[in-house]
Each structure stands twice: as structure tokens, then as C-alpha cells.
Amino acid sequence: MKAKTGVEVKLTPGGRGEFTVLADGRKLWDKSQTNRFPEHQEIMSQLE
């Protein structure tokens, strides 16, 4: 699925409350390290 930014995105169901954001194999966010979900701009700023 293409996001509004033109970036190809894919949702992969996990388990145990996992939430990880990857871009080109690089980890942008890992909820297990921060104990919270990212704000929109926290992810977008890493993609620019």
C-alpha cells in the first residue's frame, strides 16, 4: 500500500504488544525500547 508520502508501507501483525517501524531494513522506532507509540512527526522526520 502506498502512503500519502509516496512511501510503500506494509503492516505485519506481531504479537505481545510489539510495534516496530522499519524503513529499508533500518529500525526507526521500537515500542519495546520507548514504552510508547511514536508521534507522526517522529517517524516522518526520519524519512526525510
PyMOL Python script that loads the backbone (N, CA, C, O; Angstrom):
from pymol import cmd

cmd.read_pdbstr("""\
ATOM      1  N   MET A   1       0.843  -1.162   0.000  1.00  0.00           N
ATOM      2  CA  MET A   1       0.000   0.000   0.000  1.00  0.00           C
ATOM      3  C   MET A   1       0.896   1.235   0.000  1.00  0.00           C
ATOM      4  O   MET A   1       1.896   1.275   0.717  1.00  0.00           O
ATOM      5  N   LYS A   2       0.548   2.234  -0.794  1.00  0.00           N
ATOM      6  CA  LYS A   2       1.314   3.488  -0.836  1.00  0.00           C
ATOM      7  C   LYS A   2       0.700   4.505   0.102  1.00  0.00           C
ATOM      8  O   LYS A   2      -0.510   4.730   0.090  1.00  0.00           O
ATOM      9  N   ALA A   3       1.542   5.114   0.910  1.00  0.00           N
ATOM     10  CA  ALA A   3       1.110   6.171   1.818  1.00  0.00           C
ATOM     11  C   ALA A   3       0.997   7.473   1.032  1.00  0.00           C
ATOM     12  O   ALA A   3       1.437   7.545  -0.115  1.00  0.00           O
ATOM     13  N   LYS A   4       0.410   8.500   1.642  1.00  0.00           N
ATOM     14  CA  LYS A   4       0.282   9.806   1.001  1.00  0.00           C
ATOM     15  C   LYS A   4       1.628  10.389   0.614  1.00  0.00           C
ATOM     16  O   LYS A   4       1.716  11.197  -0.311  1.00  0.00           O
ATOM     17  N   THR A   5       2.677   9.984   1.316  1.00  0.00           N
ATOM     18  CA  THR A   5       4.020  10.495   1.046  1.00  0.00           C
ATOM     19  C   THR A   5       4.662   9.813  -0.154  1.00  0.00           C
ATOM     20  O   THR A   5       5.740  10.212  -0.593  1.00  0.00           O
ATOM     21  N   GLY A   6       4.005   8.785  -0.688  1.00  0.00           N
ATOM     22  CA  GLY A   6       4.574   8.040  -1.802  1.00  0.00           C
ATOM     23  C   GLY A   6       5.452   6.889  -1.337  1.00  0.00           C
ATOM     24  O   GLY A   6       6.052   6.191  -2.155  1.00  0.00           O
ATOM     25  N   VAL A   7       5.529   6.691  -0.037  1.00  0.00           N
ATOM     26  CA  VAL A   7       6.332   5.617   0.538  1.00  0.00           C
ATOM     27  C   VAL A   7       5.511   4.339   0.556  1.00  0.00           C
ATOM     28  O   VAL A   7       4.336   4.362   0.922  1.00  0.00           O
ATOM     29  N   GLU A   8       6.103   3.248   0.173  1.00  0.00           N
ATOM     30  CA  GLU A   8       5.437   1.953   0.215  1.00  0.00           C
ATOM     31  C   GLU A   8       5.420   1.474   1.662  1.00  0.00           C
ATOM     32  O   GLU A   8       6.470   1.411   2.301  1.00  0.00           O
ATOM     33  N   VAL A   9       4.243   1.135   2.190  1.00  0.00           N
ATOM     34  CA  VAL A   9       4.121   0.680   3.576  1.00  0.00           C
ATOM     35  C   VAL A   9       3.493  -0.703   3.626  1.00  0.00           C
ATOM     36  O   VAL A   9       2.706  -1.079   2.757  1.00  0.00           O
ATOM     37  N   LYS A  10       3.858  -1.450   4.661  1.00  0.00           N
ATOM     38  CA  LYS A  10       3.305  -2.790   4.839  1.00  0.00           C
ATOM     39  C   LYS A  10       3.097  -3.015   6.332  1.00  0.00           C
ATOM     40  O   LYS A  10       4.001  -2.776   7.134  1.00  0.00           O
ATOM     41  N   LEU A  11       1.922  -3.469   6.696  1.00  0.00           N
ATOM     42  CA  LEU A  11       1.600  -3.781   8.080  1.00  0.00           C
ATOM     43  C   LEU A  11       1.763  -5.282   8.280  1.00  0.00           C
ATOM     44  O   LEU A  11       1.163  -6.086   7.567  1.00  0.00           O
ATOM     45  N   THR A  12       2.578  -5.643   9.252  1.00  0.00           N
ATOM     46  CA  THR A  12       2.790  -7.045   9.579  1.00  0.00           C
ATOM     47  C   THR A  12       2.351  -7.268  11.017  1.00  0.00           C
ATOM     48  O   THR A  12       2.980  -6.751  11.940  1.00  0.00           O
ATOM     49  N   PRO A  13       1.274  -8.034  11.223  1.00  0.00           N
ATOM     50  CA  PRO A  13       0.816  -8.272  12.586  1.00  0.00           C
ATOM     51  C   PRO A  13       1.898  -8.952  13.419  1.00  0.00           C
ATOM     52  O   PRO A  13       2.562  -9.885  12.966  1.00  0.00           O
ATOM     53  N   GLY A  14       2.053  -8.474  14.614  1.00  0.00           N
ATOM     54  CA  GLY A  14       3.002  -9.067  15.558  1.00  0.00           C
ATOM     55  C   GLY A  14       2.234  -9.676  16.708  1.00  0.00           C
ATOM     56  O   GLY A  14       1.070 -10.052  16.571  1.00  0.00           O
ATOM     57  N   GLY A  15       2.874  -9.764  17.797  1.00  0.00           N
ATOM     58  CA  GLY A  15       2.240 -10.294  18.989  1.00  0.00           C
ATOM     59  C   GLY A  15       2.850  -9.634  20.209  1.00  0.00           C
ATOM     60  O   GLY A  15       3.842  -8.912  20.108  1.00  0.00           O
ATOM     61  N   ARG A  16       2.264  -9.881  21.338  1.00  0.00           N
ATOM     62  CA  ARG A  16       2.805  -9.412  22.605  1.00  0.00           C
ATOM     63  C   ARG A  16       2.956  -7.889  22.671  1.00  0.00           C
ATOM     64  O   ARG A  16       3.841  -7.395  23.369  1.00  0.00           O
ATOM     65  N   GLY A  17       2.111  -7.137  21.959  1.00  0.00           N
ATOM     66  CA  GLY A  17       2.164  -5.683  22.023  1.00  0.00           C
ATOM     67  C   GLY A  17       3.313  -5.061  21.267  1.00  0.00           C
ATOM     68  O   GLY A  17       3.673  -3.913  21.530  1.00  0.00           O
ATOM     69  N   GLU A  18       3.891  -5.781  20.345  1.00  0.00           N
ATOM     70  CA  GLU A  18       5.024  -5.270  19.570  1.00  0.00           C
ATOM     71  C   GLU A  18       4.586  -4.152  18.629  1.00  0.00           C
ATOM     72  O   GLU A  18       3.478  -4.182  18.092  1.00  0.00           O
ATOM     73  N   PHE A  19       5.451  -3.178  18.435  1.00  0.00           N
ATOM     74  CA  PHE A  19       5.223  -2.126  17.456  1.00  0.00           C
ATOM     75  C   PHE A  19       6.589  -1.606  17.026  1.00  0.00           C
ATOM     76  O   PHE A  19       7.246  -0.871  17.762  1.00  0.00           O
ATOM     77  N   THR A  20       7.004  -1.995  15.832  1.00  0.00           N
ATOM     78  CA  THR A  20       8.306  -1.608  15.303  1.00  0.00           C
ATOM     79  C   THR A  20       8.102  -0.993  13.934  1.00  0.00           C
ATOM     80  O   THR A  20       7.333  -1.513  13.126  1.00  0.00           O
ATOM     81  N   VAL A  21       8.783   0.108  13.667  1.00  0.00           N
ATOM     82  CA  VAL A  21       8.729   0.764  12.363  1.00  0.00           C
ATOM     83  C   VAL A  21      10.090   0.585  11.710  1.00  0.00           C
ATOM     84  O   VAL A  21      11.118   0.966  12.269  1.00  0.00           O
ATOM     85  N   LEU A  22      10.082  -0.008  10.505  1.00  0.00           N
ATOM     86  CA  LEU A  22      11.306  -0.219   9.737  1.00  0.00           C
ATOM     87  C   LEU A  22      11.212   0.519   8.411  1.00  0.00           C
ATOM     88  O   LEU A  22      10.131   0.624   7.832  1.00  0.00           O
ATOM     89  N   ALA A  23      12.333   1.026   7.933  1.00  0.00           N
ATOM     90  CA  ALA A  23      12.419   1.633   6.608  1.00  0.00           C
ATOM     91  C   ALA A  23      13.699   1.152   5.954  1.00  0.00           C
ATOM     92  O   ALA A  23      14.796   1.406   6.452  1.00  0.00           O
ATOM     93  N   ASP A  24      13.556   0.463   4.844  1.00  0.00           N
ATOM     94  CA  ASP A  24      14.709  -0.105   4.136  1.00  0.00           C
ATOM     95  C   ASP A  24      15.593  -0.925   5.071  1.00  0.00           C
ATOM     96  O   ASP A  24      16.820  -0.870   4.984  1.00  0.00           O
ATOM     97  N   GLY A  25      14.963  -1.684   5.962  1.00  0.00           N
ATOM     98  CA  GLY A  25      15.692  -2.545   6.879  1.00  0.00           C
ATOM     99  C   GLY A  25      16.273  -1.827   8.092  1.00  0.00           C
ATOM    100  O   GLY A  25      16.893  -2.462   8.945  1.00  0.00           O
ATOM    101  N   ARG A  26      16.085  -0.532   8.180  1.00  0.00           N
ATOM    102  CA  ARG A  26      16.608   0.269   9.299  1.00  0.00           C
ATOM    103  C   ARG A  26      15.481   0.509  10.302  1.00  0.00           C
ATOM    104  O   ARG A  26      14.393   0.943   9.925  1.00  0.00           O
ATOM    105  N   LYS A  27      15.741   0.231  11.568  1.00  0.00           N
ATOM    106  CA  LYS A  27      14.732   0.407  12.604  1.00  0.00           C
ATOM    107  C   LYS A  27      14.605   1.891  12.938  1.00  0.00           C
ATOM    108  O   LYS A  27      15.569   2.534  13.353  1.00  0.00           O
ATOM    109  N   LEU A  28      13.380   2.428  12.747  1.00  0.00           N
ATOM    110  CA  LEU A  28      13.101   3.822  13.069  1.00  0.00           C
ATOM    111  C   LEU A  28      12.464   3.963  14.446  1.00  0.00           C
ATOM    112  O   LEU A  28      12.631   4.983  15.115  1.00  0.00           O
ATOM    113  N   TRP A  29      11.739   2.940  14.859  1.00  0.00           N
ATOM    114  CA  TRP A  29      11.031   3.013  16.139  1.00  0.00           C
ATOM    115  C   TRP A  29      10.801   1.616  16.681  1.00  0.00           C
ATOM    116  O   TRP A  29      10.480   0.697  15.927  1.00  0.00           O
ATOM    117  N   ASP A  30      10.960   1.456  17.959  1.00  0.00           N
ATOM    118  CA  ASP A  30      10.678   0.182  18.621  1.00  0.00           C
ATOM    119  C   ASP A  30       9.987   0.489  19.946  1.00  0.00           C
ATOM    120  O   ASP A  30      10.605   1.004  20.878  1.00  0.00           O
ATOM    121  N   LYS A  31       8.712   0.169  20.016  1.00  0.00           N
ATOM    122  CA  LYS A  31       7.923   0.465  21.212  1.00  0.00           C
ATOM    123  C   LYS A  31       8.505  -0.214  22.448  1.00  0.00           C
ATOM    124  O   LYS A  31       8.365   0.311  23.552  1.00  0.00           O
ATOM    125  N   SER A  32       9.146  -1.355  22.293  1.00  0.00           N
ATOM    126  CA  SER A  32       9.698  -2.052  23.454  1.00  0.00           C
ATOM    127  C   SER A  32      10.839  -1.266  24.100  1.00  0.00           C
ATOM    128  O   SER A  32      11.166  -1.495  25.265  1.00  0.00           O
ATOM    129  N   GLN A  33      11.446  -0.346  23.356  1.00  0.00           N
ATOM    130  CA  GLN A  33      12.532   0.471  23.908  1.00  0.00           C
ATOM    131  C   GLN A  33      12.027   1.788  24.489  1.00  0.00           C
ATOM    132  O   GLN A  33      12.685   2.381  25.344  1.00  0.00           O
ATOM    133  N   THR A  34      10.867   2.249  24.031  1.00  0.00           N
ATOM    134  CA  THR A  34      10.361   3.560  24.459  1.00  0.00           C
ATOM    135  C   THR A  34       9.115   3.467  25.339  1.00  0.00           C
ATOM    136  O   THR A  34       8.755   4.424  26.024  1.00  0.00           O
ATOM    137  N   ASN A  35       8.461   2.303  25.313  1.00  0.00           N
ATOM    138  CA  ASN A  35       7.215   2.074  26.057  1.00  0.00           C
ATOM    139  C   ASN A  35       6.087   3.015  25.645  1.00  0.00           C
ATOM    140  O   ASN A  35       5.196   3.318  26.439  1.00  0.00           O
ATOM    141  N   ARG A  36       6.135   3.476  24.388  1.00  0.00           N
ATOM    142  CA  ARG A  36       5.052   4.313  23.865  1.00  0.00           C
ATOM    143  C   ARG A  36       5.048   4.232  22.339  1.00  0.00           C
ATOM    144  O   ARG A  36       6.016   3.796  21.716  1.00  0.00           O
ATOM    145  N   PHE A  37       3.941   4.661  21.765  1.00  0.00           N
ATOM    146  CA  PHE A  37       3.841   4.738  20.315  1.00  0.00           C
ATOM    147  C   PHE A  37       4.461   6.054  19.853  1.00  0.00           C
ATOM    148  O   PHE A  37       4.459   7.033  20.599  1.00  0.00           O
ATOM    149  N   PRO A  38       4.991   6.086  18.630  1.00  0.00           N
ATOM    150  CA  PRO A  38       5.609   7.329  18.140  1.00  0.00           C
ATOM    151  C   PRO A  38       4.564   8.354  17.711  1.00  0.00           C
ATOM    152  O   PRO A  38       3.454   8.007  17.306  1.00  0.00           O
ATOM    153  N   GLU A  39       4.938   9.592  17.807  1.00  0.00           N
ATOM    154  CA  GLU A  39       4.138  10.659  17.213  1.00  0.00           C
ATOM    155  C   GLU A  39       4.424  10.633  15.709  1.00  0.00           C
ATOM    156  O   GLU A  39       5.490  10.194  15.276  1.00  0.00           O
ATOM    157  N   HIS A  40       3.472  11.102  14.933  1.00  0.00           N
ATOM    158  CA  HIS A  40       3.587  11.097  13.477  1.00  0.00           C
ATOM    159  C   HIS A  40       4.917  11.718  13.018  1.00  0.00           C
ATOM    160  O   HIS A  40       5.630  11.134  12.203  1.00  0.00           O
ATOM    161  N   GLN A  41       5.236  12.887  13.542  1.00  0.00           N
ATOM    162  CA  GLN A  41       6.428  13.602  13.084  1.00  0.00           C
ATOM    163  C   GLN A  41       7.729  12.890  13.477  1.00  0.00           C
ATOM    164  O   GLN A  41       8.749  13.071  12.811  1.00  0.00           O
ATOM    165  N   GLU A  42       7.712  12.096  14.531  1.00  0.00           N
ATOM    166  CA  GLU A  42       8.914  11.356  14.937  1.00  0.00           C
ATOM    167  C   GLU A  42       9.323  10.364  13.854  1.00  0.00           C
ATOM    168  O   GLU A  42      10.513  10.122  13.650  1.00  0.00           O
ATOM    169  N   ILE A  43       8.363   9.803  13.173  1.00  0.00           N
ATOM    170  CA  ILE A  43       8.657   8.876  12.083  1.00  0.00           C
ATOM    171  C   ILE A  43       8.951   9.647  10.792  1.00  0.00           C
ATOM    172  O   ILE A  43       9.934   9.369  10.106  1.00  0.00           O
ATOM    173  N   MET A  44       8.102  10.605  10.472  1.00  0.00           N
ATOM    174  CA  MET A  44       8.261  11.353   9.223  1.00  0.00           C
ATOM    175  C   MET A  44       9.608  12.062   9.152  1.00  0.00           C
ATOM    176  O   MET A  44      10.209  12.118   8.079  1.00  0.00           O
ATOM    177  N   SER A  45      10.096  12.602  10.256  1.00  0.00           N
ATOM    178  CA  SER A  45      11.377  13.318  10.243  1.00  0.00           C
ATOM    179  C   SER A  45      12.534  12.388   9.912  1.00  0.00           C
ATOM    180  O   SER A  45      13.547  12.831   9.373  1.00  0.00           O
ATOM    181  N   GLN A  46      12.398  11.121  10.224  1.00  0.00           N
ATOM    182  CA  GLN A  46      13.458  10.174   9.900  1.00  0.00           C
ATOM    183  C   GLN A  46      13.408   9.709   8.450  1.00  0.00           C
ATOM    184  O   GLN A  46      14.376   9.135   7.950  1.00  0.00           O
ATOM    185  N   LEU A  47      12.300   9.948   7.777  1.00  0.00           N
ATOM    186  CA  LEU A  47      12.156   9.546   6.375  1.00  0.00           C
ATOM    187  C   LEU A  47      12.578  10.647   5.409  1.00  0.00           C
ATOM    188  O   LEU A  47      12.750  10.384   4.218  1.00  0.00           O
ATOM    189  N   GLU A  48      12.747  11.864   5.892  1.00  0.00           N
ATOM    190  CA  GLU A  48      13.082  12.993   5.022  1.00  0.00           C
ATOM    191  C   GLU A  48      14.553  13.017   4.703  1.00  0.00           C
ATOM    192  O   GLU A  48      15.015  13.900   3.981  1.00  0.00           O
TER     193      GLU A  48
END
""", "prot")
cmd.dss("prot")
cmd.show_as("cartoon", "prot")
cmd.util.cbc("prot")
cmd.orient("prot")
